[in-house]
Amino acid sequence: MQRIILILLGIGAIIAVVVGSTAIGATRRDGTNAAVIAQPSTAIVYTSPTCGCCANYIAYLKRVGYSVEVRSVDDAQLAAVKDDRGVPATGRSCHTAEIAGYTIEGHVPVEAIDRLLAERPAVRGIGLAGMPSGSPGMPGTKTATFDVYAFATSSTMTPFGKF
């Protein structure tokens, strides 16, 4: 009996390793490859209830595997969220998200979010200023790379990467 239990425990351990290793670097629902990180399950997105592109960005996050909690707020409350999280005034967009303790401002591509979560730099968050055509959640065609910035305070924006 002890031998059977040990065999079953061994098989369980092998299954756990195999299942765990396939989850890392797995393919997302949209067909892209996930980064070799444990992606958090929830994004909290603060948005105006009248903004259509915010709904499109939320759908994008869901498509790439995030669970999304939507918090519809009025414009004054949304500005207060951005102020509280130190989003620079010149880098603001129409919605603000929280993922794993970081602030994500605007239509940031998931590749930038993956890099942020993998590297975990000492910043408050990253953003994509404005509402660029072809960015996640926005209509149009992407015609150039998106310049994503990082911010540590409400007055600093530094390049984070081109996506």
The 8 nearest C-alpha neighbors of each residue, nearest first, counted from 0:
[[1, 3, 2, 4, 5, 6, 7, 8],
 [2, 0, 4, 3, 5, 6, 7, 8],
 [1, 3, 5, 0, 4, 6, 7, 8],
 [4, 2, 6, 0, 5, 1, 7, 8],
 [3, 5, 7, 1, 6, 2, 8, 0],
 [6, 4, 8, 2, 3, 7, 9, 1],
 [5, 7, 9, 3, 4, 8, 2, 10],
 [6, 8, 10, 4, 9, 5, 11, 3],
 [9, 7, 11, 5, 6, 10, 4, 12],
 [10, 8, 6, 12, 7, 11, 5, 13],
 [9, 11, 7, 13, 12, 8, 6, 14],
 [12, 10, 8, 14, 9, 13, 7, 15],
 [11, 13, 15, 9, 10, 14, 8, 16],
 [14, 12, 10, 16, 15, 11, 17, 9],
 [13, 15, 11, 17, 12, 16, 18, 10],
 [14, 16, 12, 18, 13, 17, 19, 11],
 [17, 15, 19, 13, 14, 18, 20, 12],
 [16, 18, 14, 20, 19, 15, 13, 21],
 [19, 17, 15, 21, 20, 16, 14, 22],
 [20, 18, 16, 22, 17, 21, 15, 23],
 [21, 19, 17, 23, 22, 18, 16, 24],
 [22, 20, 18, 23, 19, 25, 17, 24],
 [21, 23, 25, 19, 20, 24, 18, 37],
 [24, 22, 25, 20, 21, 35, 36, 19],
 [23, 25, 35, 33, 34, 22, 32, 26],
 [26, 24, 22, 23, 33, 32, 21, 27],
 [25, 27, 32, 31, 30, 33, 24, 28],
 [26, 28, 30, 29, 31, 63, 32, 33],
 [27, 29, 30, 63, 62, 64, 26, 31],
 [28, 30, 27, 31, 63, 62, 26, 64],
 [31, 29, 27, 28, 26, 32, 63, 33],
 [32, 30, 27, 26, 29, 33, 28, 63],
 [33, 31, 26, 27, 25, 24, 34, 30],
 [32, 34, 24, 25, 26, 27, 35, 31],
 [35, 33, 36, 24, 113, 32, 23, 117],
 [36, 34, 24, 23, 33, 37, 117, 25],
 [37, 35, 34, 38, 117, 23, 24, 116],
 [36, 38, 39, 35, 23, 34, 22, 117],
 [39, 37, 36, 40, 113, 116, 65, 34],
 [40, 38, 41, 37, 99, 98, 65, 42],
 [39, 41, 65, 66, 38, 42, 64, 67],
 [42, 40, 66, 67, 65, 39, 43, 98],
 [41, 43, 67, 98, 97, 44, 68, 66],
 [42, 44, 68, 97, 96, 67, 69, 41],
 [45, 43, 96, 69, 95, 70, 42, 46],
 [46, 44, 70, 95, 94, 71, 96, 69],
 [47, 45, 94, 71, 72, 48, 44, 70],
 [46, 48, 71, 49, 72, 50, 73, 74],
 [47, 49, 71, 50, 46, 72, 73, 51],
 [50, 48, 47, 51, 46, 53, 71, 54],
 [51, 49, 53, 47, 52, 48, 54, 46],
 [52, 50, 54, 53, 49, 55, 48, 136],
 [51, 53, 55, 54, 136, 50, 137, 56],
 [54, 52, 56, 55, 51, 50, 57, 94],
 [53, 55, 57, 51, 52, 56, 58, 50],
 [54, 56, 136, 52, 58, 53, 57, 59],
 [57, 55, 136, 59, 53, 58, 54, 135],
 [56, 58, 54, 60, 59, 55, 53, 61],
 [57, 59, 55, 61, 56, 60, 62, 54],
 [60, 58, 56, 62, 57, 61, 55, 63],
 [61, 59, 57, 63, 65, 62, 58, 56],
 [60, 62, 65, 58, 64, 59, 63, 66],
 [63, 61, 59, 60, 64, 29, 28, 58],
 [64, 62, 60, 61, 27, 28, 29, 65],
 [63, 65, 61, 62, 27, 60, 28, 66],
 [66, 64, 61, 40, 60, 41, 67, 63],
 [65, 67, 41, 40, 61, 42, 64, 68],
 [68, 66, 42, 41, 43, 65, 69, 61],
 [67, 69, 43, 42, 44, 70, 66, 41],
 [70, 68, 44, 43, 45, 67, 71, 46],
 [69, 71, 45, 44, 72, 46, 68, 43],
 [72, 70, 46, 48, 47, 45, 69, 73],
 [71, 73, 47, 76, 77, 46, 70, 74],
 [72, 74, 76, 75, 47, 77, 71, 48],
 [75, 73, 77, 76, 78, 72, 47, 79],
 [76, 74, 78, 77, 73, 79, 72, 80],
 [75, 77, 79, 73, 78, 74, 72, 80],
 [76, 78, 74, 80, 79, 75, 72, 73],
 [79, 77, 81, 75, 76, 80, 82, 74],
 [78, 80, 82, 76, 77, 81, 83, 75],
 [81, 79, 77, 83, 78, 82, 84, 76],
 [80, 82, 78, 84, 86, 79, 83, 85],
 [81, 83, 79, 85, 84, 80, 86, 78],
 [84, 82, 80, 81, 85, 79, 86, 78],
 [83, 85, 81, 82, 86, 80, 102, 123],
 [86, 84, 153, 82, 152, 83, 87, 81],
 [85, 87, 153, 81, 84, 82, 88, 91],
 [88, 86, 153, 90, 154, 89, 85, 91],
 [87, 89, 90, 91, 86, 153, 154, 82],
 [90, 88, 87, 91, 128, 86, 129, 154],
 [91, 89, 128, 87, 88, 92, 127, 126],
 [92, 90, 128, 88, 89, 129, 87, 104],
 [91, 93, 129, 105, 128, 94, 104, 130],
 [92, 94, 105, 91, 53, 46, 95, 129],
 [95, 93, 46, 105, 45, 92, 53, 104],
 [94, 96, 104, 45, 44, 103, 105, 46],
 [97, 95, 44, 103, 43, 102, 45, 104],
 [96, 98, 102, 43, 101, 42, 103, 100],
 [97, 99, 42, 101, 100, 102, 96, 41],
 [100, 98, 101, 39, 97, 116, 42, 41],
 [99, 101, 98, 97, 102, 123, 124, 116],
 [102, 100, 124, 98, 97, 99, 123, 103],
 [101, 103, 124, 97, 96, 123, 104, 125],
 [102, 104, 96, 125, 126, 124, 95, 97],
 [105, 103, 126, 95, 125, 127, 102, 96],
 [104, 106, 92, 94, 127, 107, 126, 95],
 [105, 107, 135, 127, 134, 108, 136, 56],
 [106, 108, 127, 105, 126, 109, 111, 135],
 [109, 107, 110, 111, 135, 106, 112, 162],
 [108, 110, 112, 111, 113, 107, 60, 63],
 [111, 109, 113, 108, 112, 114, 162, 34],
 [110, 112, 114, 109, 113, 108, 115, 107],
 [111, 113, 109, 115, 114, 110, 116, 108],
 [114, 112, 110, 116, 111, 115, 109, 117],
 [113, 115, 117, 111, 112, 116, 118, 110],
 [116, 114, 112, 118, 113, 119, 117, 111],
 [117, 115, 119, 113, 114, 118, 112, 36],
 [116, 118, 114, 115, 119, 36, 113, 35],
 [117, 119, 115, 116, 120, 114, 113, 121],
 [120, 118, 116, 115, 117, 121, 114, 122],
 [121, 119, 122, 118, 115, 116, 123, 117],
 [120, 122, 119, 123, 151, 124, 150, 118],
 [123, 121, 151, 124, 120, 150, 149, 101],
 [124, 122, 151, 101, 150, 102, 121, 84],
 [123, 125, 102, 101, 122, 150, 103, 149],
 [126, 124, 149, 103, 148, 150, 104, 102],
 [127, 125, 104, 148, 103, 147, 105, 107],
 [126, 128, 147, 105, 107, 106, 104, 148],
 [129, 127, 90, 91, 92, 126, 105, 130],
 [130, 128, 92, 131, 91, 127, 90, 105],
 [129, 131, 92, 132, 128, 106, 137, 105],
 [132, 130, 134, 129, 133, 137, 128, 106],
 [131, 133, 139, 134, 137, 138, 140, 141],
 [132, 134, 141, 140, 139, 137, 138, 131],
 [133, 135, 137, 132, 131, 106, 136, 141],
 [136, 134, 106, 137, 56, 108, 133, 59],
 [135, 137, 56, 55, 52, 134, 59, 106],
 [138, 136, 134, 133, 135, 132, 52, 139],
 [139, 137, 133, 132, 136, 140, 134, 52],
 [140, 138, 133, 132, 137, 141, 134, 131],
 [139, 141, 133, 142, 132, 138, 134, 137],
 [140, 142, 133, 143, 132, 134, 139, 144],
 [141, 143, 140, 144, 133, 132, 139, 145],
 [144, 142, 141, 145, 162, 140, 133, 146],
 [143, 145, 162, 161, 146, 142, 141, 147],
 [144, 146, 162, 161, 147, 143, 127, 134],
 [147, 145, 161, 160, 144, 148, 127, 162],
 [146, 148, 127, 160, 159, 126, 145, 161],
 [147, 149, 158, 159, 157, 126, 125, 156],
 [150, 148, 125, 157, 159, 156, 124, 158],
 [151, 149, 156, 155, 152, 124, 122, 123],
 [150, 152, 122, 123, 155, 149, 124, 153],
 [153, 151, 85, 154, 155, 150, 123, 86],
 [152, 154, 85, 87, 86, 155, 151, 150],
 [153, 155, 152, 87, 156, 88, 150, 85],
 [156, 154, 152, 150, 153, 151, 157, 87],
 [155, 157, 150, 149, 148, 158, 154, 87],
 [156, 158, 149, 148, 159, 150, 155, 151],
 [159, 157, 148, 160, 149, 147, 156, 146],
 [160, 158, 148, 149, 147, 157, 161, 125],
 [161, 159, 147, 158, 146, 162, 148, 111],
 [160, 162, 146, 145, 144, 147, 159, 158],
 [161, 145, 144, 160, 146, 111, 108, 110]]
